[in-house]
Structures are given as C-alpha cells and as structure tokens.
C-alpha cells in the first residue's frame, strides 16, 4: 500500500495562490503552460474531482486548480529515504533493500524502518525537515509521517531541488523504477523520476498525489500534482492525474 495510515483526518488548506498569466518560459524547448488553468478546469468538471497542479522552473511558480495542500502520504518517503542514506546505521545491502521497497512499491513497513533508524521521532522529524528545507520550503514532518501537510507549490520546489541529486543516488534511481501498478499520472512521462501517495480520509474523500521532476533541454521543472474525489473514487483521482500528465506531455514545445 502507499499510505502510512488509512482514514486519517482530512487536512484542509488554502487553494492554489493566484500567480497571474503564464507566459512562455524560453525561446527554446520548454513547457508551454499558457492554457493550464483551462485544462485543469476541464478535468475537474469531467471527472467531478478537485485537482491541483504546481510547476517550478527555478524562477517562477506556476499553479492551477482547487487543491493547494493535502497530507503528503507516501510522497514523503523520498526525503525520508534520502536522509536515511546519510544517517542510518544499517548495512549497505539492507539500506538498499529498504529504500527499494519504500520507493519502488511504496512499502510502509520499510519506510517505518528508515524513519526509525533516524533516532527519536523528534530527531527524524528534524532531519527530514532539514532535507526538504534545501528547497527553501518549511515542512514539519509528523511521527505518522504520511499525515504531514505539504503544499503542492512547496513540493514542486522540492522536486526541482531533487534534480541536483546525482542520478546514481539509490533514491533517484528507484524513482525511475516505480512498479507498473503505480505508473498512472506522472508515471506516463517517458520514465521520468516520480513518487506518488494516496489514501482515503475520514470525510469519505480519496486523495492521490505525485511529484517529480523533468528536464527539457537545459530547463528543469519540479512538478507536483494532486486530485481529491469527494465521492471517494480512487479511480477518478488516478484518471485525473493521468490526464494532467497527458497535458504536460503535449505542453512540450521544441
């Protein structure tokens, strides 16, 4: 499964901030997101879900949709695993296996072991917070790590930061090898690194979110997307994220 717990309280948060009109980011290969708002609105209406999209190119935040923040769910396994590479005392092989399980097929028990090897809950929270803060974003990880509130714009910035991590880092390598079952949404983008998270909530809604990064020519984009079905439909959330990913594929301008 891809969550720490099921049925956690829904964390309400602000809608996506108004960022003004989107313009082409360069004359060379880039993402043309000038009609992002319109496309996201169409997806929301068609599937009756709430959608959020955030893209960061190192200079500007581009956002759309009605979802601004929700629990991190299993997306937070990425910074947990990265911190574990530096701070856990497990042997190399054991750490490799736990990281693979936590990232590739989103195993919760493996993630609990990575979190636990960081010390006390306070120590683990501090270390993971410091990792995320490299992107200029403040996040306070909770002991039930999946319930940590993480904004989409903040996660897009962290995705952008991850592009600076060497490709042979085990965590980044595993983000390229997500299992087929979870390869909806950003998993449809030409084997780009990503991680997803999902869960139901006490109000009966279903949440699905993903983040990652892509580089087009010399421009890197951190991307975070999410969907919330008030009817509790996991399938509709997955389809919404796949439609967002399809839009992003079509938005590539050569």
Backbone bond lengths (Angstrom), bond angles and torsions (degrees), N, CA, C in turn:
res aa  C-N    CA-C-N  psi(-1)  N-CA   C-N-CA  omega(-1)  CA-C   N-CA-C  phi
1 X - - - 1.459 - - 1.508 109.76 -
2 X 1.334 116.36 168.84 1.450 119.38 -173.77 1.500 114.32 -115.57
3 X 1.328 118.18 20.75 1.456 119.10 -178.13 1.513 110.18 -133.11
4 X 1.329 116.04 160.23 1.446 120.46 174.27 1.514 110.85 -75.33
5 X 1.314 116.26 -49.30 1.451 122.08 178.88 1.514 108.15 -138.73
6 X 1.302 116.57 158.07 1.450 120.72 176.39 1.514 108.32 -109.02
7 X 1.310 116.22 141.03 1.455 119.82 176.17 1.502 114.21 85.00
8 X 1.335 117.98 23.29 1.457 119.79 176.97 1.523 109.46 -73.05
9 X 1.302 115.36 156.03 1.457 119.63 -178.84 1.519 110.33 -61.44
10 X 1.303 115.81 140.26 1.454 121.71 176.69 1.525 109.94 -67.48
11 X 1.320 116.13 131.81 1.450 120.62 179.67 1.524 108.46 -98.96
12 X 1.292 116.95 107.48 1.460 120.52 179.36 1.514 109.55 -72.22
13 X 1.309 116.10 151.88 1.455 118.85 179.85 1.506 110.62 -157.00
14 X 1.309 117.33 176.61 1.455 121.45 -176.87 1.515 112.02 -71.17
15 X 1.316 116.03 154.28 1.451 119.82 171.92 1.516 108.97 -70.34
16 X 1.330 115.61 168.83 1.449 119.60 177.43 1.522 109.77 -59.40
17 X 1.330 117.84 137.38 1.453 119.68 179.15 1.519 111.49 -68.56
18 X 1.319 116.01 150.44 1.457 120.21 175.45 1.528 108.46 -74.45
19 X 1.349 115.99 124.22 1.458 120.02 -175.53 1.527 112.34 -109.51
20 X 1.325 118.11 -2.63 1.452 120.00 -177.95 1.522 110.94 85.27
21 X 1.315 118.25 178.27 1.462 121.81 -177.16 1.529 111.03 -63.86
22 X 1.313 114.96 144.52 1.460 120.93 178.66 1.512 108.70 -93.49
23 X 1.300 116.30 136.32 1.465 120.59 179.18 1.515 108.98 -119.43
24 X 1.314 116.79 162.61 1.465 120.46 175.28 1.518 108.85 -59.27
25 X 1.337 116.12 139.64 1.453 119.62 -172.23 1.521 113.43 -88.32
26 X 1.329 117.38 -19.21 1.462 119.54 179.30 1.513 108.74 -163.76
27 X 1.328 117.23 170.03 1.453 121.43 176.29 1.515 111.79 -84.31
28 X 1.343 117.24 -17.74 1.456 121.34 -179.49 1.512 111.17 -92.67
29 X 1.338 117.66 -162.97 1.470 120.93 178.27 1.521 111.12 -56.53
30 X 1.342 116.34 132.30 1.452 119.72 -176.76 1.526 108.70 -165.17
31 X 1.317 116.56 179.58 1.455 122.60 171.40 1.527 108.79 -97.15
32 X 1.298 117.40 122.95 1.457 121.57 174.71 1.527 107.35 -94.88
33 X 1.319 116.90 102.11 1.462 122.61 -176.03 1.521 112.08 -105.85
34 X 1.315 116.31 27.02 1.458 120.08 -174.58 1.523 113.24 -64.71
35 X 1.333 117.96 -24.38 1.464 119.76 178.82 1.525 111.66 -113.61
36 X 1.324 116.81 26.89 1.460 121.35 -179.26 1.528 111.51 -59.94
37 X 1.321 117.71 -47.34 1.468 120.78 -179.18 1.525 111.41 -55.08
38 X 1.311 115.86 -46.40 1.462 121.16 -177.59 1.526 110.97 -63.38
39 X 1.314 116.82 -43.99 1.461 120.08 -178.69 1.523 112.42 -67.20
40 X 1.321 117.02 -41.53 1.463 119.85 178.83 1.531 110.20 -64.41
41 X 1.323 116.66 -40.69 1.462 120.01 178.52 1.534 110.78 -61.39
42 X 1.317 117.31 -38.39 1.463 121.11 178.42 1.527 111.25 -65.38
43 X 1.333 116.71 -40.47 1.470 120.79 178.66 1.528 110.18 -64.45
44 X 1.332 116.14 -43.40 1.463 120.12 178.75 1.524 111.43 -59.65
45 X 1.337 116.09 -43.84 1.460 119.75 -177.78 1.522 111.23 -70.15
46 X 1.315 116.96 -41.66 1.458 120.79 -176.69 1.526 112.11 -64.92
47 X 1.333 117.18 -43.01 1.464 121.81 -173.66 1.523 113.51 -100.55
48 X 1.331 117.37 -4.94 1.458 121.85 -178.00 1.526 111.49 56.06
49 X 1.335 115.29 47.90 1.460 122.19 176.16 1.525 108.25 -130.39
50 X 1.309 115.91 161.28 1.455 121.94 172.70 1.526 108.15 -95.39
51 X 1.316 117.20 134.10 1.464 122.60 -173.97 1.519 109.66 -126.37
52 X 1.318 116.38 146.93 1.456 121.86 172.73 1.516 110.02 -135.02
53 X 1.319 116.78 140.42 1.464 123.07 177.59 1.520 108.34 -135.32
54 X 1.319 116.58 134.61 1.463 121.36 174.41 1.524 108.65 -137.25
55 X 1.317 115.77 133.31 1.462 122.62 179.22 1.530 107.31 -130.91
56 X 1.346 115.82 136.22 1.465 120.53 178.44 1.518 108.34 -130.98
57 X 1.338 116.32 127.34 1.465 121.16 -176.82 1.526 112.71 -106.97
58 X 1.331 116.01 14.02 1.461 120.07 -178.70 1.510 112.78 95.50
59 X 1.326 115.73 -13.55 1.464 121.16 -179.45 1.515 112.04 -125.11
60 X 1.328 116.62 -47.29 1.456 119.95 -175.70 1.519 111.61 -130.60
61 X 1.327 114.81 150.53 1.459 122.48 173.21 1.524 108.61 -94.73
62 X 1.314 115.88 132.02 1.456 121.72 175.76 1.518 106.83 -119.45
63 X 1.325 117.78 124.06 1.458 121.02 -175.35 1.518 110.83 -134.36
64 X 1.337 114.37 156.72 1.457 120.45 176.86 1.520 108.73 -157.61
65 X 1.326 116.45 157.88 1.452 120.72 174.21 1.507 113.99 99.01
66 X 1.328 115.22 -177.39 1.458 122.16 -173.57 1.525 113.65 -108.77
67 X 1.331 117.87 3.26 1.467 121.32 177.29 1.521 108.44 -109.32
68 X 1.329 116.05 121.51 1.459 120.24 179.59 1.510 113.44 -109.94
69 X 1.339 116.91 -31.19 1.458 121.01 -178.20 1.522 108.46 -153.21
70 X 1.325 115.82 146.75 1.455 121.82 172.30 1.529 106.76 -158.26
71 X 1.317 119.11 173.26 1.459 119.29 177.20 1.521 111.07 -56.43
72 X 1.315 115.89 146.08 1.464 121.13 -178.50 1.517 112.38 -65.47
73 X 1.331 117.24 -29.01 1.458 122.25 -171.77 1.535 109.66 47.19
74 X 1.289 118.30 -137.97 1.469 119.02 -171.15 1.522 114.84 -79.54
75 X 1.333 118.28 -2.70 1.461 118.40 175.78 1.527 111.25 -64.12
76 X 1.323 117.27 -25.79 1.466 120.11 -178.18 1.522 111.65 -73.99
77 X 1.322 117.44 -6.84 1.462 120.02 176.04 1.528 111.73 -63.82
78 X 1.323 116.94 -24.62 1.469 119.40 179.38 1.525 111.67 -65.61
79 X 1.346 120.19 -57.11 1.468 118.00 177.80 1.518 113.19 -63.80
80 X 1.338 118.57 -32.73 1.472 119.90 176.32 1.517 109.88 -60.64
81 X 1.328 117.12 -46.73 1.468 120.86 -178.51 1.519 111.60 -66.84
82 X 1.326 117.64 -37.22 1.463 119.85 178.33 1.520 111.36 -65.12
83 X 1.323 116.71 -42.30 1.466 120.25 177.92 1.525 110.16 -64.43
84 X 1.321 116.60 -38.97 1.459 120.53 -179.24 1.530 111.55 -62.21
85 X 1.332 117.82 -31.21 1.465 120.52 178.70 1.531 111.36 -58.31
86 X 1.329 115.80 -31.38 1.461 120.79 -174.69 1.531 113.18 -98.16
87 X 1.338 117.08 -27.58 1.460 119.15 -167.60 1.528 115.11 -116.54
88 X 1.323 118.35 -12.07 1.464 119.21 -177.62 1.523 111.17 -85.41
89 X 1.318 114.93 147.63 1.464 120.49 -177.86 1.528 112.55 -95.85
90 X 1.329 117.33 5.75 1.460 119.47 176.73 1.523 110.09 -62.59
91 X 1.322 116.06 153.63 1.459 120.14 174.65 1.518 110.54 -65.09
92 X 1.319 115.99 162.57 1.463 121.24 -175.61 1.522 112.10 -57.33
93 X 1.327 117.14 -45.44 1.462 120.94 -177.69 1.528 111.47 -66.24
94 X 1.330 115.98 -42.47 1.460 119.85 179.84 1.523 110.43 -63.90
95 X 1.328 116.45 -43.32 1.464 120.64 179.87 1.527 110.41 -64.42
96 X 1.321 115.90 -38.65 1.463 120.76 178.47 1.529 110.92 -61.51
97 X 1.332 116.75 -43.76 1.464 121.21 -179.04 1.535 111.36 -67.39
98 X 1.335 116.64 -42.12 1.461 120.00 179.45 1.530 111.25 -65.20
99 X 1.323 116.56 -40.65 1.460 120.94 179.41 1.518 110.44 -65.10
100 X 1.310 116.22 -44.47 1.459 120.94 178.53 1.530 111.16 -58.29
101 X 1.334 116.22 -45.00 1.462 120.21 -179.21 1.529 111.10 -66.62
102 X 1.331 116.75 -42.22 1.461 120.89 -176.91 1.520 112.29 -67.14
103 X 1.321 117.25 -37.17 1.456 120.87 -174.59 1.522 112.06 -94.04
104 X 1.321 117.70 -51.73 1.462 119.95 -171.91 1.522 113.15 -67.70
105 X 1.342 117.40 -44.49 1.470 117.70 178.35 1.525 112.60 -122.34
106 X 1.331 116.14 15.03 1.465 123.31 168.05 1.528 112.91 61.17
107 X 1.321 116.46 45.19 1.462 121.26 -178.83 1.526 111.01 -74.86
108 X 1.309 116.87 125.61 1.464 121.31 -177.39 1.518 112.71 -73.48
109 X 1.330 117.27 -40.03 1.463 119.94 -179.08 1.524 110.86 -62.00
110 X 1.322 116.76 -40.23 1.465 120.62 178.04 1.521 110.12 -63.21
111 X 1.331 116.53 -41.12 1.461 120.22 179.56 1.522 110.76 -66.74
112 X 1.320 117.47 -38.67 1.464 120.41 176.12 1.526 110.82 -58.32
113 X 1.317 116.67 -38.67 1.467 119.92 179.07 1.524 111.02 -68.84
114 X 1.326 117.37 -39.08 1.465 120.12 177.18 1.529 110.68 -65.52
115 X 1.328 116.35 -42.73 1.468 120.78 177.56 1.522 109.97 -63.61
116 X 1.328 117.22 -44.81 1.458 121.12 -177.52 1.510 113.77 -64.56
117 X 1.325 117.40 -29.55 1.463 119.49 -178.17 1.522 112.15 -77.96
118 X 1.338 117.67 -2.96 1.466 121.04 179.09 1.521 112.53 -86.28
119 X 1.338 116.58 -1.64 1.463 120.86 179.61 1.515 110.64 111.96
120 X 1.312 116.00 -146.66 1.458 120.31 178.70 1.525 109.64 -69.06
121 X 1.335 116.22 169.17 1.462 119.98 177.26 1.527 110.58 -59.36
122 X 1.328 116.04 -37.47 1.466 119.88 178.93 1.525 110.84 -67.08
123 X 1.338 116.40 -40.38 1.463 120.29 178.23 1.525 110.49 -63.33
124 X 1.340 115.58 -46.45 1.460 119.59 -179.13 1.517 111.10 -61.91
125 X 1.330 116.93 -43.74 1.451 120.70 179.41 1.520 111.10 -60.94
126 X 1.329 116.35 -43.28 1.472 120.30 -179.35 1.522 110.97 -63.91
127 X 1.327 117.20 -45.61 1.459 120.76 -176.93 1.528 111.96 -65.62
128 X 1.320 116.53 -41.84 1.464 119.65 179.49 1.526 110.20 -69.83
129 X 1.333 116.96 -38.10 1.458 120.46 176.08 1.524 110.90 -60.95
130 X 1.324 116.99 -41.29 1.464 121.19 178.88 1.522 111.34 -65.01
131 X 1.321 116.71 -36.32 1.462 120.22 176.87 1.524 110.82 -63.65
132 X 1.313 117.18 -47.88 1.467 120.67 -179.43 1.527 110.60 -65.97
133 X 1.338 116.44 -32.73 1.468 121.25 -177.81 1.526 112.62 -65.37
134 X 1.333 118.09 -15.14 1.462 120.46 175.76 1.529 110.72 -59.40
135 X 1.325 116.17 -23.15 1.467 120.64 179.77 1.519 111.93 -91.06
136 X 1.338 116.92 2.91 1.453 120.82 -179.12 1.516 113.57 83.82
137 X 1.334 116.36 15.32 1.460 121.97 -175.99 1.524 109.77 -115.69
138 X 1.320 117.34 137.12 1.459 122.33 177.93 1.524 109.90 -99.49
139 X 1.325 116.34 120.35 1.458 123.22 176.77 1.520 107.48 -133.13
140 X 1.315 117.38 137.49 1.458 121.73 179.78 1.527 109.12 -109.07
141 X 1.343 117.67 95.81 1.466 120.35 -179.56 1.527 111.97 -62.48
142 X 1.316 115.77 138.76 1.456 122.41 178.73 1.528 110.38 -95.28
143 X 1.350 117.56 155.38 1.472 119.49 176.48 1.533 112.28 -55.09
144 X 1.325 117.16 -39.62 1.469 120.76 168.68 1.521 105.43 -84.28
145 X 1.332 115.60 81.57 1.461 122.49 -162.25 1.527 114.08 -53.82
146 X 1.335 118.23 -32.20 1.456 120.11 -178.55 1.508 114.48 -66.61
147 X 1.333 117.53 -20.38 1.464 120.96 -178.13 1.524 112.75 -85.97
148 X 1.312 117.36 0.24 1.463 121.87 -179.96 1.530 111.12 -60.50
149 X 1.308 117.63 128.08 1.466 121.39 177.65 1.527 109.83 -75.58
150 X 1.333 115.75 130.38 1.468 120.71 -178.19 1.520 107.54 -143.58
151 X 1.334 117.64 118.78 1.454 120.99 -179.73 1.524 110.28 -70.00
152 X 1.322 115.64 154.36 1.461 119.48 176.21 1.530 112.23 -67.27
153 X 1.346 119.66 -45.51 1.466 118.03 176.66 1.527 112.50 -59.77
154 X 1.337 116.73 -38.07 1.460 119.65 177.35 1.513 111.83 -65.26
155 X 1.322 116.61 -38.32 1.461 119.54 -179.76 1.533 111.22 -71.92
156 X 1.327 117.29 -34.43 1.464 119.74 175.48 1.528 110.38 -62.32
157 X 1.321 116.24 -38.44 1.467 119.47 177.16 1.532 110.81 -66.00
158 X 1.324 116.95 -37.40 1.466 119.04 177.29 1.532 110.08 -68.60
159 X 1.326 116.85 -38.03 1.458 119.46 175.06 1.517 111.51 -59.15
160 X 1.321 116.19 -41.56 1.471 120.49 176.50 1.525 110.40 -60.53
161 X 1.331 116.69 -42.07 1.460 121.46 179.58 1.529 110.95 -61.95
162 X 1.329 117.24 -36.26 1.467 120.86 -177.42 1.525 112.40 -63.37
163 X 1.327 116.76 -24.03 1.463 119.53 179.83 1.522 111.82 -62.96
164 X 1.333 117.18 -19.37 1.468 121.23 178.83 1.528 112.54 -84.74
165 X 1.339 116.56 -10.23 1.464 120.60 178.75 1.527 108.12 -78.24
166 X 1.336 118.82 134.36 1.467 120.31 -178.82 1.521 112.46 -53.29
167 X 1.321 116.01 140.53 1.466 121.37 -177.71 1.521 112.42 -60.97
168 X 1.350 116.82 -26.29 1.467 118.88 -178.61 1.532 112.51 -86.04
169 X 1.329 117.67 1.59 1.460 118.91 172.34 1.525 108.10 -60.48
170 X 1.336 118.75 133.55 1.464 120.44 -176.11 1.523 114.16 -54.79
171 X 1.329 117.33 -35.30 1.465 119.65 -178.55 1.522 110.46 -68.56
172 X 1.324 117.33 -46.72 1.462 120.76 178.78 1.523 110.09 -64.25
173 X 1.318 116.54 -41.92 1.469 120.05 178.35 1.521 110.82 -59.47
174 X 1.329 116.75 -42.44 1.467 120.05 -179.83 1.522 112.20 -69.65
175 X 1.330 117.78 -28.40 1.465 120.51 176.24 1.529 111.61 -65.61
176 X 1.323 117.11 -19.45 1.462 121.48 175.06 1.529 111.50 -82.89
177 X 1.334 116.94 -10.34 1.472 120.35 -171.21 1.524 112.83 -121.90
178 X 1.332 116.19 33.95 1.460 120.40 176.90 1.534 109.60 -59.51
179 X 1.320 117.12 139.07 1.462 120.90 -176.74 1.532 111.23 -62.11
180 X 1.319 115.44 152.86 1.464 121.33 -175.09 1.526 112.70 -55.35
181 X 1.327 117.29 -36.15 1.460 121.85 -177.86 1.524 112.63 -57.76
182 X 1.329 115.93 -28.43 1.463 120.94 -175.52 1.531 112.76 -106.14
183 X 1.335 117.00 13.28 1.457 118.99 -173.74 1.537 112.93 -95.13
184 X 1.314 117.36 36.63 1.455 121.20 167.45 1.525 107.44 -83.24
185 X 1.307 118.31 177.86 1.470 119.85 176.31 1.511 112.16 58.81
186 X 1.332 116.63 -128.05 1.459 121.22 -177.90 1.524 112.34 -61.51
187 X 1.308 117.18 -16.97 1.464 120.22 175.70 1.512 113.02 -66.02
188 X 1.335 117.35 -10.73 1.464 121.66 178.06 1.529 112.30 -89.33
189 X 1.328 117.75 0.28 1.465 121.17 -174.79 1.525 112.46 -96.41
190 X 1.287 119.71 80.44 1.464 124.00 166.26 1.527 114.25 41.80
191 X 1.326 117.68 44.97 1.462 122.68 175.89 1.527 113.13 59.44
192 X 1.313 117.50 32.58 1.461 120.64 175.02 1.531 109.24 -73.93
193 X 1.338 118.21 149.05 1.467 120.66 -179.92 1.529 111.46 -69.76
194 X 1.337 116.91 135.20 1.456 120.63 179.32 1.526 108.67 -158.71
195 X 1.334 114.78 168.93 1.462 121.34 173.39 1.522 107.76 -147.96
196 X 1.325 115.98 141.89 1.449 121.11 179.90 1.514 112.90 -117.11
197 X 1.315 115.51 166.93 1.457 122.52 175.22 1.517 109.13 -151.11
198 X 1.319 117.78 154.24 1.460 121.02 -174.62 1.515 110.76 -160.99
199 X 1.324 116.19 156.22 1.468 121.43 174.90 1.520 109.84 -176.65
200 X 1.334 114.85 160.49 1.447 119.78 166.20 1.522 107.92 -86.05
201 X 1.337 116.36 173.56 1.460 121.77 -179.35 1.518 109.53 -137.49
202 X 1.327 115.77 164.28 1.460 121.05 -176.23 1.522 113.26 -60.39
203 X 1.319 117.26 -24.79 1.461 119.67 -179.05 1.524 111.90 -84.39
204 X 1.328 117.05 4.37 1.460 121.45 178.74 1.510 114.54 89.41
205 X 1.330 117.41 -3.03 1.462 120.25 179.35 1.523 110.52 -80.55
206 X 1.333 115.46 166.21 1.463 121.94 175.04 1.516 108.39 -122.34
207 X 1.329 116.40 137.45 1.464 121.92 -179.80 1.524 109.43 -116.98
208 X 1.319 116.79 137.59 1.462 122.12 171.02 1.521 107.58 -138.53
209 X 1.335 116.61 132.50 1.455 120.05 178.87 1.525 110.49 -143.32
210 X 1.325 116.09 156.28 1.466 122.45 178.70 1.526 108.43 -147.04
211 X 1.339 114.85 155.66 1.456 118.40 171.20 1.517 109.02 -150.21
212 X 1.322 115.80 162.25 1.461 121.45 178.64 1.514 109.15 178.84
213 X 1.318 115.57 -157.11 1.462 119.23 178.40 1.515 109.91 -150.49
214 X 1.325 114.90 158.91 1.455 121.40 176.26 1.519 108.05 -144.40
215 X 1.313 116.96 152.63 1.454 122.14 177.56 1.515 108.79 -124.25
216 X 1.318 116.13 125.76 1.451 122.65 177.54 1.516 107.11 -115.66
217 X 1.340 115.41 115.86 1.458 120.42 -171.55 1.528 107.36 56.91
218 X 1.315 119.23 -115.21 1.466 120.48 -179.80 1.525 112.06 -110.90
219 X 1.313 116.93 11.23 1.462 120.47 -179.66 1.522 109.92 -103.26
220 X 1.333 116.12 123.86 1.466 121.81 178.63 1.523 109.42 -100.53
221 X 1.323 115.16 140.49 1.452 121.67 177.37 1.524 109.98 -125.41
222 X 1.324 116.65 126.96 1.449 120.44 167.16 1.513 107.80 -88.72
223 X 1.327 117.05 136.22 1.461 121.52 -173.89 1.524 109.71 -129.94
224 X 1.316 117.08 134.41 1.463 122.56 172.50 1.525 108.03 -134.68
225 X 1.336 116.91 131.10 1.448 121.40 -179.81 1.529 109.00 -134.10
226 X 1.320 116.29 153.34 1.463 120.00 -178.48 1.511 110.15 -155.40
227 X 1.327 115.37 155.76 1.457 121.48 175.18 1.516 109.35 -141.90
228 X 1.320 115.79 144.62 1.457 121.94 177.06 1.524 108.65 -129.72
229 X 1.322 116.69 122.88 1.461 121.84 175.45 1.521 108.44 -102.54
230 X 1.315 116.69 115.03 1.461 119.94 178.52 1.522 111.36 -67.98
231 X 1.336 116.85 -19.88 1.460 121.79 177.18 1.519 112.51 -86.12
232 X 1.336 116.63 -3.17 1.458 120.50 177.81 1.511 114.54 81.14
233 X 1.331 117.91 25.29 1.460 121.08 -176.95 1.524 111.70 -91.68
234 X 1.332 116.16 107.94 1.466 121.21 174.79 1.525 110.14 -64.62
235 X 1.331 116.55 -39.45 1.459 120.99 -177.37 1.522 111.55 -63.30
236 X 1.334 117.03 -42.11 1.461 119.75 -179.89 1.521 111.00 -66.38
237 X 1.332 117.03 -36.48 1.466 119.95 177.70 1.527 110.74 -65.37
238 X 1.317 116.88 -43.79 1.466 120.09 178.68 1.523 110.99 -62.91
239 X 1.325 116.40 -42.22 1.462 120.16 179.29 1.525 110.43 -64.46
240 X 1.319 117.36 -38.54 1.468 120.08 178.22 1.521 110.95 -60.97
241 X 1.332 116.79 -44.59 1.464 119.65 -179.45 1.521 111.14 -67.29
242 X 1.325 117.18 -35.31 1.464 119.73 176.97 1.527 110.65 -65.74
243 X 1.327 116.65 -39.12 1.462 118.86 177.60 1.528 111.49 -67.24
244 X 1.322 117.51 -36.28 1.466 119.55 174.74 1.528 110.16 -62.83
245 X 1.333 116.82 -43.67 1.463 120.59 179.14 1.524 111.05 -63.25
246 X 1.327 116.99 -39.20 1.466 120.40 176.81 1.527 110.24 -60.85
247 X 1.334 115.97 -40.97 1.459 119.74 177.23 1.529 110.60 -61.48
248 X 1.333 116.95 -43.73 1.462 120.49 -178.98 1.522 111.54 -63.74
249 X 1.335 116.10 -37.00 1.468 118.82 176.72 1.526 110.97 -62.71
250 X 1.326 116.21 -42.80 1.462 120.59 -179.76 1.531 111.50 -71.81
251 X 1.340 117.01 -19.95 1.472 120.42 -177.13 1.519 113.12 -80.06
252 X 1.334 117.11 -6.40 1.461 119.82 178.83 1.528 109.52 -69.70
253 X 1.315 116.22 125.72 1.449 122.26 179.87 1.524 108.18 -114.30
254 X 1.320 117.51 124.00 1.477 121.84 179.96 1.515 111.71 -89.37
